[in-house]
Amino acid sequence: MLGLALASVAVSAAPVIAHTPYGQWVVYRKKHLLVGAHRGDPRTYELAKSVDAGLARELPGAQARVARGPRPQRIASLIGTGQLFLTVLSRDEAQRMADAAAPFETYSPTPVHAVADLGGDYLLFAAPTFPDQHANLVAQAVYHSGLGRRPGPGVAEIHPGAALYWSTLGDEVNFMKVGENI
């Protein structure tokens, strides 16, 4: 009787363990290149969708997807814990994130490195741990898609992989009309 009861508990517990989303999110993040955005600034979402579309054309193997958090603090948390490598942010948000200034004062400083200027005040940023080769390919894809250009002056740090790509291009990159395809 006790054996039957234990078997019944084990069978009923199996679906609960099997359906936990944590393991699947780990797999999903490994399979897809996520591009972060947040609901606090709708422009980040629109630009992230454009980057996603450009990456789908230029780097289909990356299987890029937009990951939109509720607030910029969630993006800082995901980058800081290595769960997100790319994100669209304004220059000001990126600087405040790196300095742990409001509204990020409860987080450790979370530096991000520019990959591409998306026009206006927005850039595509990468976590410092994003592999150089990947940042190089993403910068190239964003440029070839007509979505971005070399980050200009005033950007604290450009990702080394993206900087390598931008250094191979002439000054015409700085005069590209960003945003026409967005």
SVG drawing of the C-alpha trace seen along z (x, -y; Angstrom):
<svg xmlns="http://www.w3.org/2000/svg" viewBox="-2 -63 42 65">
<polyline fill="none" stroke="black" stroke-width="0.4" points="0.0,0.0 2.8,-2.4 4.6,-1.5 1.5,-2.4 1.1,-5.7 4.7,-6.6 4.3,-5.7 1.2,-7.8 3.0,-10.8 6.0,-10.4 3.8,-10.2 1.8,-13.2 5.0,-15.2 6.6,-14.4 4.6,-16.8 5.3,-19.6 9.0,-19.1 8.9,-18.5 7.0,-21.8 9.2,-24.2 10.1,-27.0 13.6,-27.6 15.4,-24.9 13.6,-25.9 14.6,-29.6 18.2,-28.5 17.9,-26.6 16.0,-29.4 18.7,-32.0 21.4,-29.7 19.5,-29.1 18.5,-32.7 20.4,-36.0 18.2,-38.2 18.0,-41.9 16.8,-43.8 14.3,-46.6 12.0,-47.9 8.4,-49.2 9.6,-52.4 10.7,-53.8 8.7,-52.5 11.4,-53.7 13.7,-51.0 11.2,-48.3 10.7,-49.8 14.5,-49.9 15.0,-46.4 12.4,-45.1 14.3,-46.7 17.6,-45.3 15.9,-41.9 14.7,-42.1 18.1,-43.2 19.8,-40.4 17.2,-37.9 18.3,-39.0 22.0,-39.3 22.6,-36.7 19.7,-34.2 21.7,-31.6 21.7,-34.0 17.9,-33.4 17.5,-36.9 14.5,-37.7 13.4,-40.8 13.2,-40.5 11.3,-43.3 11.4,-43.9 9.0,-46.0 11.6,-48.6 15.2,-49.5 16.2,-48.1 15.2,-44.6 17.5,-45.0 20.4,-45.9 19.6,-42.8 19.6,-40.6 22.9,-42.0 24.5,-42.0 23.7,-38.3 24.8,-37.2 21.3,-36.4 21.2,-39.1 24.1,-40.3 22.5,-43.0 20.1,-45.8 18.8,-49.0 19.2,-52.0 19.5,-55.7 23.0,-57.1 21.7,-58.5 20.3,-55.3 23.4,-53.4 25.5,-55.9 23.3,-55.8 23.3,-52.0 27.1,-52.0 27.3,-54.5 24.6,-52.8 22.8,-56.1 19.0,-56.5 17.0,-54.5 19.8,-51.9 21.1,-52.8 20.1,-49.4 22.1,-47.5 25.8,-47.0 27.4,-49.2 26.4,-47.5 28.7,-48.6 27.6,-48.2 29.7,-48.8 28.4,-50.4 28.0,-48.3 26.2,-50.7 24.5,-54.1 20.9,-53.6 20.2,-57.3 19.0,-60.0 20.0,-59.3 19.8,-55.5 22.5,-52.9 22.8,-49.1 24.9,-48.1 26.5,-44.8 27.6,-43.4 31.4,-43.5 31.3,-39.7 29.8,-39.5 32.4,-37.7 34.4,-40.1 33.7,-38.0 29.9,-38.2 30.0,-41.9 31.9,-42.3 29.2,-40.3 26.4,-42.2 27.9,-45.6 28.4,-44.4 24.8,-43.2 23.3,-46.4 25.4,-48.5 24.6,-46.3 20.9,-46.5 21.0,-50.3 20.1,-50.5 23.2,-51.8 26.6,-53.4 29.8,-53.8 29.2,-55.1 30.4,-58.7 32.1,-60.9 30.6,-60.9 30.2,-57.1 32.1,-55.9 33.3,-52.7 32.8,-50.8 32.8,-47.1 36.2,-45.8 34.7,-43.5 32.5,-46.2 35.4,-48.7 37.4,-46.3 34.6,-46.2 34.1,-50.0 37.8,-50.5 37.7,-48.7 35.2,-51.2 35.9,-54.8 34.5,-58.0 31.4,-57.6 29.9,-55.5 29.6,-58.7 27.5,-60.4 25.0,-57.5 21.4,-58.4 20.4,-56.3 16.8,-55.3 15.6,-55.3 14.8,-51.6 13.3,-51.8"/>
</svg>
